[in-house]
Amino acid sequence: MNKITFLLLAVIALIPAACTMAPKYSRPKAPVPAAWPATAASRNIHAPDARQLRWREFFTDEKLQQVIAAALANNLDLRAAALNAEMTRAQYGIQRAALWPTVNATGSITQQRIPPNVQGFPEPMTIKSDSVNLGVAAWEIDFFGRIRSLKDQALAQYLATEQARRAAQILLVSSVANAYLTLAADRESLAVAQNTLAAQQSTFHMVQRRHDLGLAGDLDVQRAQTQVDGARRDTASFQQLVALDQNALNLLLGSPAPPSLAPVELDSVIPPREISAGLSSEVLLLRPDVLQAEELLKAANADIGAARAAFFPQISLTASIGTASSDLSGLFKTGTTAWSYAPQIVMPIFDARTWSAHKAAKVQQKIAVAQYEKAIQSAFREVADALAIRGNVNQQLEAQKSLVHAAAETYRLSNSRYNMGIDSYLSVLDAQRSLYAAQEQLVSLRLAKLSSQVTLYAALGGGCDTDAPSSSSAKPGSL
């Protein structure tokens, strides 16, 4: 083995032992309470954990399952997130490869004619040279960990984009489910408005007949007309909302939703399964968006290592080994071996940019810490809000159902008293308004209950069925 080959192998063997200037990473303390707010919903620990339930297990309605599956297959935002993760994975591979030398094989044939009386030769000369070489050009030997820090930064960036892809899937699943439930609720509200309109029109015709018989005044007719017009307005408004809801759902799906999968009303949708938030808020640390913020923090930490390494010498090596001959036929004969090596060291003496770069890296790391803590706080609030809604929405629903029943009975009695001439039409008008408002509020509460279940599932990290690689499992040879 010749000296240049031995030197190259020895340097490569020393690379894994090279130091790194990056500060030791430690996860910041979560700036939220260790437990959820004391609500009845948070004590429901017998229900399954959200992360243990795949979205097909959580959403039990078959039509909704098909809609979510279509969105996962066709949604363009999710596709872009996946492609972004694939791109950063390739960029990590490029940065990781910088640790190792790039070996190139070159072959050349050169001929040169020198005129007479040039370079001291009285006669013209033709010089011919053939060579074949295997070499390394300007390979930086990473003794101080600059390239290793950049490699770690690229790995963290890749893992962050992978977590962003998982977060995008969770967001898509919950958005599709909420859009589907909103469409169902607005369709039910439209049905309520249409039924109210039919009832108002029937009442108007009755009041008109009573007016023709002299049993009702002009004021009653005008009041009945205002009720009809109001119901017509609400019907048109809900028709518009249903159309907008359908458009929003189609956008999430990436294609028009088949009419057969559209919900008829909220009662036709099978509710999702009950889940538990557990007792500890540490589950938030496993949310994809929180993990994404942590990976970005690790990337900023690695940037500090690269900035520190810039203060130390950079050592590079250019070397080659091959054969050279003045005749192509003698290129591989004995005695034609040629080699060269040229190590180079660059010692920084004064470069104000390195100090500014180091300061910028440290500030960026502090920004990443703040963003990580903000991600945890936002996640905690989302879960706490969902638990707060789930904690008392059942009581609101029971009270609202009783209110709807009482309003319906009031309307029936008021209508009967008016038909018998005992009471004025004003009481009927008031009862109709109360019943319609109570029915609409009941639909809104039922939607709020289902939406809170979906929100809690997503806030706890449910909805992503694929596991993303972590920094401990993403070894260089596995990517």
C-alpha positions in Angstrom: 0.0 0.0 0.0 1.5 3.3 -1.0 1.7 6.4 1.3 -1.1 8.4 -0.3 -3.6 5.5 0.0 -2.5 4.8 3.6 -2.9 8.5 4.5 -6.4 8.7 2.9 -7.6 5.6 4.8 -6.1 6.8 8.1 -7.9 10.2 7.8 -11.2 8.6 6.9 -10.9 6.3 10.0 -10.4 9.3 12.2 -13.6 11.1 11.1 -16.1 9.3 13.5 -13.9 10.4 16.4 -14.0 14.0 15.4 -15.4 16.4 18.0 -18.4 18.6 17.7 -18.9 22.2 19.0 -22.7 22.0 19.3 -23.9 22.5 22.9 -25.5 19.5 24.6 -29.2 19.5 23.9 -31.7 19.3 26.8 -35.4 19.5 26.3 -36.9 22.7 27.8 -39.4 22.3 30.6 -43.0 22.4 29.5 -44.5 25.8 30.4 -47.9 24.3 31.2 -49.5 22.6 34.3 -48.7 18.9 34.7 -52.4 17.9 34.7 -55.5 19.1 32.9 -58.0 21.4 34.5 -60.2 19.6 37.0 -63.3 18.9 34.8 -65.6 15.9 34.7 -64.5 15.1 31.2 -60.8 14.9 32.1 -61.5 12.2 34.7 -62.9 9.9 32.1 -59.8 7.7 32.0 -61.5 4.5 31.2 -62.0 5.5 27.5 -59.2 4.7 25.1 -56.3 7.0 24.5 -56.6 9.1 21.3 -53.1 8.1 20.0 -54.1 4.4 20.3 -57.1 4.9 18.0 -56.7 5.0 14.3 -59.0 7.4 12.6 -61.1 4.6 11.2 -61.6 3.3 14.7 -62.5 6.8 16.1 -64.8 7.8 13.3 -67.4 5.0 13.1 -69.6 6.4 10.4 -68.9 4.6 7.2 -69.7 7.5 4.9 -67.5 9.8 6.9 -64.7 7.2 6.7 -65.0 7.1 2.9 -64.9 10.9 2.7 -61.8 11.1 4.9 -60.0 8.4 2.9 -60.7 10.3 -0.3 -59.3 13.5 1.3 -56.1 11.7 2.4 -55.7 10.4 -1.2 -56.4 13.6 -3.1 -55.8 16.6 -0.9 -53.1 18.9 -2.4 -51.9 20.4 0.8 -51.1 17.0 2.3 -49.4 16.0 -1.0 -47.3 19.2 -0.8 -46.3 18.4 2.8 -45.3 14.9 1.9 -43.2 16.2 -1.0 -41.6 18.8 1.2 -40.6 16.1 3.6 -39.1 14.0 0.7 -37.2 17.1 -0.5 -35.6 17.8 3.0 -34.7 14.1 3.3 -32.7 14.4 0.1 -31.1 17.6 1.3 -30.1 15.7 4.5 -28.5 13.1 2.3 -26.5 15.7 0.5 -25.2 17.3 3.7 -24.4 13.9 5.2 -22.4 13.0 2.2 -20.1 16.0 2.7 -18.5 14.1 5.6 -16.9 11.7 3.2 -14.4 12.3 0.3 -15.6 12.5 -3.3 -13.5 10.1 -5.3 -13.2 10.8 -9.1 -11.5 8.8 -11.8 -10.0 10.9 -14.6 -8.2 10.1 -17.8 -6.5 12.6 -20.1 -4.5 12.7 -23.4 -2.6 15.9 -24.1 -0.4 16.9 -27.0 1.6 20.1 -27.2 3.8 21.6 -30.0 6.5 24.0 -29.0 7.9 26.2 -31.8 11.7 26.4 -32.4 13.7 28.8 -30.2 11.1 28.7 -27.5 12.0 27.5 -24.0 15.6 27.1 -25.3 15.0 24.4 -27.9 16.3 25.2 -31.4 14.0 22.6 -33.1 10.2 22.4 -32.8 9.0 19.8 -30.3 5.8 17.8 -29.8 5.1 16.7 -26.3 2.6 14.0 -25.7 1.3 12.8 -22.3 -1.3 10.2 -21.3 -2.6 9.7 -17.8 -5.2 7.9 -15.7 -5.8 9.1 -12.1 -7.9 8.3 -9.1 -8.2 11.2 -6.7 -9.8 13.4 -4.1 -10.3 17.1 -4.6 -10.5 19.7 -1.8 -12.0 17.4 0.8 -12.6 19.1 4.1 -11.6 16.9 7.0 -14.1 17.6 9.8 -11.8 17.6 12.8 -13.8 20.3 14.6 -17.4 19.1 13.7 -18.5 21.9 11.4 -19.8 19.5 8.8 -21.2 17.2 11.4 -23.1 20.0 13.0 -24.5 21.0 9.5 -25.4 17.3 9.0 -27.2 17.2 12.4 -29.0 20.4 11.4 -30.2 18.9 8.1 -31.4 15.8 9.9 -33.4 17.9 12.4 -34.9 19.9 9.5 -35.9 16.6 7.8 -37.5 15.3 10.9 -39.3 18.6 11.4 -40.8 18.5 8.0 -41.8 14.8 8.5 -43.6 15.9 11.7 -45.2 18.8 9.8 -46.5 16.2 7.3 -48.0 14.2 10.2 -49.5 17.4 11.7 -50.9 18.2 8.2 -52.6 14.8 8.1 -54.1 15.3 11.6 -55.4 18.7 10.6 -56.8 17.4 7.4 -58.7 14.5 9.1 -60.2 16.8 11.7 -61.0 19.5 9.1 -62.8 17.0 6.9 -64.7 15.6 9.8 -65.7 19.1 11.1 -66.7 20.2 7.5 -68.8 17.1 7.1 -70.5 17.6 10.5 -71.1 21.3 9.7 -72.7 20.3 6.3 -74.9 17.9 8.2 -75.9 20.5 10.7 -76.6 23.2 8.1 -78.7 20.7 6.1 -80.7 19.9 9.3 -81.1 23.6 10.0 -82.3 24.1 6.4 -84.9 21.4 7.0 -86.0 23.1 10.1 -86.2 26.4 8.2 -88.2 24.8 5.4 -90.6 23.1 7.9 -91.0 26.4 9.7 -91.7 28.2 6.4 -94.4 25.6 5.5 -96.0 26.1 8.9 -95.8 29.9 8.6 -97.4 29.7 5.1 -100.2 27.5 6.5 -100.7 29.9 9.3 -100.8 32.9 7.0 -103.4 31.3 4.8 -105.5 30.5 7.9 -105.1 34.1 9.1 -106.0 35.4 5.7 -109.2 33.3 5.7 -110.1 34.6 9.1 -109.5 38.1 7.8 -111.8 37.5 4.9 -114.5 36.4 7.3 -114.0 39.4 9.4 -112.5 37.4 12.4 -109.0 38.9 12.1 -107.7 42.3 11.6 -105.1 43.7 9.1 -102.5 43.7 11.8 -102.7 39.9 12.2 -102.3 39.5 8.5 -99.2 41.7 8.3 -97.7 39.9 11.3 -98.3 36.5 9.7 -96.7 37.9 6.5 -93.6 39.0 8.3 -93.2 35.5 9.7 -93.4 34.0 6.2 -90.9 36.5 4.8 -88.5 35.8 7.7 -88.8 32.1 7.2 -88.2 32.5 3.5 -85.1 34.6 4.2 -83.7 32.0 6.7 -84.4 29.2 4.2 -82.4 31.0 1.5 -79.6 31.7 3.9 -79.3 28.1 4.9 -79.4 27.0 1.3 -76.4 29.3 0.8 -74.6 27.9 3.8 -75.2 24.4 2.6 -73.7 25.3 -0.8 -70.7 26.9 0.8 -70.2 23.9 3.1 -70.3 21.6 0.1 -67.6 23.7 -1.6 -65.4 23.7 1.4 -65.7 19.9 1.7 -64.9 19.5 -2.0 -61.8 21.6 -1.6 -60.6 19.5 1.3 -61.3 16.3 -0.7 -59.4 17.6 -3.8 -62.4 16.6 -5.9 -66.2 16.8 -5.8 -67.7 14.6 -3.1 -70.1 11.9 -4.4 -73.7 12.8 -3.6 -74.2 9.4 -2.1 -71.7 10.3 0.7 -73.3 13.6 1.6 -75.0 13.6 5.1 -78.7 14.1 5.2 -78.8 15.6 8.7 -76.9 15.5 11.9 -78.9 12.7 13.3 -77.9 10.5 10.4 -74.2 10.7 11.3 -72.9 8.1 13.7 -71.1 9.9 16.6 -67.3 9.3 17.0 -66.1 7.2 19.9 -65.5 8.6 23.3 -61.8 9.1 24.1 -59.8 10.0 27.2 -57.3 12.8 27.6 -55.6 10.9 30.5 -54.4 12.6 33.6 -51.1 14.1 32.6 -50.4 16.8 30.1 -47.2 15.1 29.0 -49.0 13.5 26.1 -48.7 16.9 24.4 -45.0 16.4 24.0 -45.8 13.7 21.4 -48.0 15.9 19.3 -46.5 16.2 15.8 -46.6 20.0 15.8 -44.8 20.0 19.2 -42.3 17.5 17.9 -41.8 19.7 14.9 -41.0 22.7 17.1 -38.6 20.5 19.1 -36.8 19.3 15.9 -36.4 22.9 14.8 -34.9 23.7 18.2 -32.4 20.9 17.7 -31.6 22.3 14.3 -30.9 25.7 15.8 -28.8 24.0 18.5 -26.7 22.3 15.7 -26.3 25.7 14.0 -24.5 27.0 17.1 -22.0 24.1 16.7 -21.3 25.0 13.1 -20.9 28.7 14.0 -18.4 27.8 16.8 -16.4 25.5 14.5 -15.9 28.5 12.1 -13.4 29.9 14.7 -11.1 26.9 14.3 -8.9 25.9 11.3 -10.3 24.2 8.3 -8.2 21.4 7.0 -8.7 20.1 3.5 -6.9 17.5 1.3 -6.4 17.1 -2.4 -4.7 13.9 -3.5 -4.5 11.6 -6.5 -2.8 8.4 -7.6 -2.5 7.0 -11.1 -0.3 6.3 -14.0 1.3 8.6 -16.6 3.2 7.9 -19.8 4.3 9.6 -23.0 2.8 6.7 -24.9 -0.6 5.3 -24.5 0.6 1.7 -24.9 3.0 2.2 -22.0 0.4 3.7 -19.6 0.2 0.7 -17.3 3.8 -0.6 -17.5 6.1 -0.8 -14.5 7.5 2.6 -13.4 4.6 4.7 -14.6 3.0 5.3 -11.2 2.3 8.9 -10.4 0.9 10.3 -7.2 0.4 13.6 -5.4 -1.1 15.0 -2.3 -1.6 18.5 -1.1 -3.1 19.0 2.4 -4.1 22.6 3.2 -5.0 24.3 6.5 -6.8 27.7 6.7 -6.4 29.4 10.0 -8.9 32.3 10.6 -7.2 35.3 11.9 -9.7 38.1 11.6 -13.2 37.7 10.1 -15.9 39.8 11.8 -18.6 37.7 10.1 -17.9 34.7 12.2 -18.7 36.6 15.4 -22.0 37.9 14.0 -22.9 34.4 12.7 -22.2 32.9 16.1 -24.4 35.6 17.8 -27.2 35.1 15.2 -27.1 31.3 15.8 -27.5 31.8 19.5 -30.4 34.2 19.0 -32.1 31.8 16.6 -31.8 29.1 19.2 -33.6 31.3 21.8 -36.3 32.0 19.2 -36.7 28.3 18.6 -37.1 27.7 22.4 -39.8 30.4 22.6 -41.6 28.8 19.6 -41.4 25.4 21.2 -42.8 26.6 24.4 -45.6 28.5 22.5 -46.5 25.3 20.6 -46.9 23.4 23.9 -49.0 26.2 25.4 -51.2 26.3 22.3 -51.7 22.6 22.4 -52.6 22.7 26.1 -55.2 25.3 25.5 -56.8 23.3 22.6 -57.2 20.3 24.8 -58.4 22.3 27.8 -61.0 24.1 25.6 -62.2 20.8 24.2 -62.5 19.3 27.7 -64.3 22.4 28.9 -66.9 22.0 26.1 -67.3 18.3 26.6 -67.6 18.8 30.4 -71.0 20.6 30.3 -72.4 20.2 26.7 -74.5 17.2 27.7 -76.3 19.3 30.4 -76.9 22.0 27.8 -78.3 19.5 25.4 -80.7 18.1 28.0 -81.9 21.5 28.9 -82.2 22.6 25.3 -84.2 19.4 24.4 -86.6 20.2 27.3 -86.8 23.8 26.0 -87.7 22.7 22.5 -90.4 20.4 23.9 -91.8 23.2 26.0 -91.7 25.7 23.1 -93.4 23.2 20.8 -96.2 22.7 23.3 -96.5 26.5 23.9 -96.9 27.0 20.1 -99.5 24.3 19.9 -101.6 25.7 22.7 -101.2 29.3 21.5 -102.3 28.3 18.0 -105.4 26.4 19.5 -106.3 29.4 21.6 -106.0 31.7 18.6 -108.2 29.5 16.5 -110.9 29.4 19.2 -110.7 33.2 19.4 -109.5 33.2 23.1 -106.1 34.7 22.5 -104.5 37.2 20.0 -102.2 36.3 17.2 -99.4 38.0 19.0 -99.0 35.0 21.4 -98.8 32.7 18.4 -96.2 34.9 16.8 -94.1 34.9 19.9 -94.5 31.1 20.3 -93.4 30.5 16.7 -90.3 32.6 17.2 -89.3 30.8 20.4 -89.8 27.4 18.9 -87.8 28.2 15.8 -84.9 29.7 17.9 -84.9 26.7 20.2 -84.7 24.2 17.4 -81.8 26.1 15.8 -80.0 26.3 19.1 -80.5 22.5 19.6 -78.8 21.8 16.2 -75.9 24.1 17.2 -75.4 22.4 20.5 -75.4 18.9 18.9 -72.9 20.1 16.4 -70.7 21.6 19.2 -70.7 18.3 21.0 -69.6 16.3 18.0 -67.1 19.0 17.0 -65.6 19.0 20.5 -65.0 15.3 20.2 -63.2 15.7 16.9 -61.2 18.6 18.2 -60.1 16.7 21.3 -59.1 13.7 19.2 -56.9 16.0 17.0 -55.6 18.0 19.9 -54.3 14.9 21.6 -52.5 13.8 18.4 -55.0 11.4 17.0 -55.6 11.1 13.3 -52.2 10.2 12.0 -51.8 6.4 11.5 -48.2 6.4 10.3 -45.2 6.7 12.5 -42.6 9.3 11.7 -38.8 8.6 12.3 -37.3 10.1 15.3 -33.8 11.5 15.8 -32.9 8.3 17.7 -34.1 6.0 14.9 -33.0 8.0 11.9 -29.5 6.6 11.5 -27.5 7.7 8.5 -27.6 4.3 6.9 -31.3 4.0 7.3 -32.2 7.2 5.3 
